[in-house]
Amino acid sequence: QAADCFVIASWHEAQCMAALEVMACGVPWIGPIVGALADLPSFGHATPTGIRVERRDAHSFAAAMRDVIELTPGERCIWGQNGRAVIERDYDLVQQTSRLLDMLREL
């Protein structure tokens, strides 16, 4: 919770639990479009919680880290609060169970 930001550079994540955990802790994140990070826009989140990196190269991650560093501590706090709100609203156990059952029904 004392971190200014969390960075993940995975090529694949089934859920991206580490990013969800850091959002639950109220910390902004930087990461590629994998797992839950790929789903965030589909839930209609208008407030920033972190930065999705489109290209997996050092320059893209460095630019995202620079963007977070340039935020004021208050702005980073708001991003963290936004992330915590997303977790509470969209990733509780009931929601997750419901999504999993829906996917199983579709199969």
VENDA-V24539 format. One record per backbone hydrogen bond with DSSP energy under -1.0 kcal/mol. NH is the residue of the N-H (numbers start at 1). CO is the residue of the C=O. If there is no record, write none. Layout:
# VENDA-V24539
NH;CO / NH;CO
This chain:
# VENDA-V24539
6;28 / 8;30 / 20;16 / 21;17 / 22;18 / 23;19 / 24;20 / 25;21 / 26;23 / 27;22 / 30;6 / 31;51 / 34;32 / 36;15 / 37;34 / 38;35 / 40;36 / 42;39 / 43;40 / 44;41 / 51;29 / 53;31 / 57;55 / 61;57 / 62;58 / 63;59 / 64;60 / 65;61 / 66;62 / 67;63 / 68;64 / 69;65 / 70;66 / 71;68 / 76;72 / 77;73 / 78;74 / 79;75 / 80;76 / 81;77 / 82;78 / 83;79 / 84;80 / 85;81 / 86;82 / 87;83 / 88;84 / 89;85 / 90;86 / 91;87 / 96;92 / 97;93 / 98;94 / 99;95 / 100;96 / 101;97 / 102;98 / 103;99 / 104;100 / 105;101 / 106;102 / 107;103
